[in-house]
C-alpha cells in the first residue's frame, strides 16, 4: 500500500458518503472540513467505512489524524499492512 | 448463539425504524425490524380502496431544499442512508398560506416571500421578527441534552402582536406538536426551519415512493424484516431488555433494542410494566382527516394556487384537545395536485382537510353510529375548510367527486398504535432516547425530531449514538 493508493481509498469512501461534493480538486495538505461540507456524522462514517471495507480500526482518540488527506495517508498507510481484511 | 438472536431488534417499520435499520445493516449488524401490520410506513403510509391509493400522514415532505443546498436535514439524511436525491423524486410546492379570519400570510420554499408578507402586514413587528429568525437560525436544535424552554415565552420576547404569534404557531403546531397550546422551543426551531426556512415537496406518487426506497435500501444492506409480527412483551432481567416475546408467542433475543412505537406504548410492553411512567407522558392530541377525490384537478374551479392552507376562524388559535368530536375552528387543507410536477400531473384531483379531533368521543362508538358520525362530520369539515378557499358552487364539486374517505382518531390508534390516537405521540420528548433499561432505546415520534425527514433522522441519530458510535468508542 502506497500513500497515493491510500489517499485514493479515502477519496472513494468520501465520494460514497458525500456524492454531492466535488472531490476533483481536493488539496491534500488542507483540512477536509475546510474544503468540503463534512460534519461529525460524516467523519463517523469515514471511520466506520474504513473498518467495514478494510478492517482498519481508528480509535476515537486518533480522529484528529484524519483531518486532511495527507494526514490520513500518513496515519492509515501503515495500518493497511497489518489489517485483517 | 441460536438463530433468533440479533445484534439489534427494531420495533416498528415506520420511517424512523427503517432508517435506523438501514444504518445498522449497512455497517454489518444483524438487525431485524418487527412490524405488527402488513404495511410498512407507520404513521406515514398508504392504503388502497377500490384500486385507488390514498396517502395517510404525509401532506407534504417538509425540510425541502433545492439541489446543492448543503448542511440541512434533507442532505444529512440522504448521505447517511446513501440515497441519491433523485430517488425521492421530490417536487416542490407552489405556495402555501396561513389564513386567519382577517389576515393571511403567504409562504413558499423561498423564505423571502414570508419575510415580505410579515413586513407588509405587521410593520410594527419587523424588528422582533428579524430577532426571532436570528434566534431560530442560531439555536442548536439537534443537541440531545438541551434544557426545555417554552416556545411561547421565547417568541414572546421578540413579538407582541398575538395575531402574528398565533399565525406563526399554527402551522408549526399542526405539523408536529404533541403539546397543547405551547411547544418546547427546540421543537419550535425544528419546525420553523422545516416549514419556513426550508419548505415543502412531494413525490408525484406520494409517500409510497419514499417507503419503497427505504425498504429497498434496507433489503440491499442485508436487513431482515418481519411483517405481521408485533412484539408483545419486552422482558426485563437485571436492568436489561433480556428477551422479546412476539405476538406469535415466539421468543427472540437482541443485544440492543430500538423501539419506534412511542414512549408510553413501549413502557406498556415492558414486563414488569412501567405503568406510571406511561401514564405521565401520554399524548392527547388527535386528528380527523377528510379525503375527497375528484375526476378533474381542483385548479379547474380556481383551487390551483395553494398547496397547503393552515386556517383558523377564531380570535385566538387554540391548539388543544377537541371538545367535540372534531374542532371546526381551525385545520389544514392539502391540495396534492398543487406541487410543481413540471409536465406531469396527478391522474385525479385530491382535496384533504385535517382538523383536531377527540379520541374518546370516537373510540367506543358502535359501528353504525361511528359510520353515521363520520358522514356527518365529513360534510362539516369540508364546509369549514371551504371558507378559506376561493368560492365554488356546490354542484361543481358534487359533479366532479369520484370518491371520499375519512379517518378519525380511532383509525390513527388502529394503524399507529399510538395511545389516544395521539398523532404526534407523547408531550414530553426523550431526546437522548434512553429508557429505564440500559439496552432499550427510543427513536421516532417520541424521541422528538419531527416530520418525515425528522423521523428518519431520529432513527439515524439513535442508531449512530447508541449502537455505532458506542462500538467505535470501545
Interface residues (C-beta under 8 A of the other chain):
Chain A: X16 X17 X18 X19 X20 X37 X39 X41 X42 X44 X45 X47 X48 X51 X52 X57 X58 X59 X60
Chain B: X27 X28 X67 X68 X70 X71 X75 X76 X78 X79 X80 X82 X84 X85 X460 X464 X468 X469 X472 X473
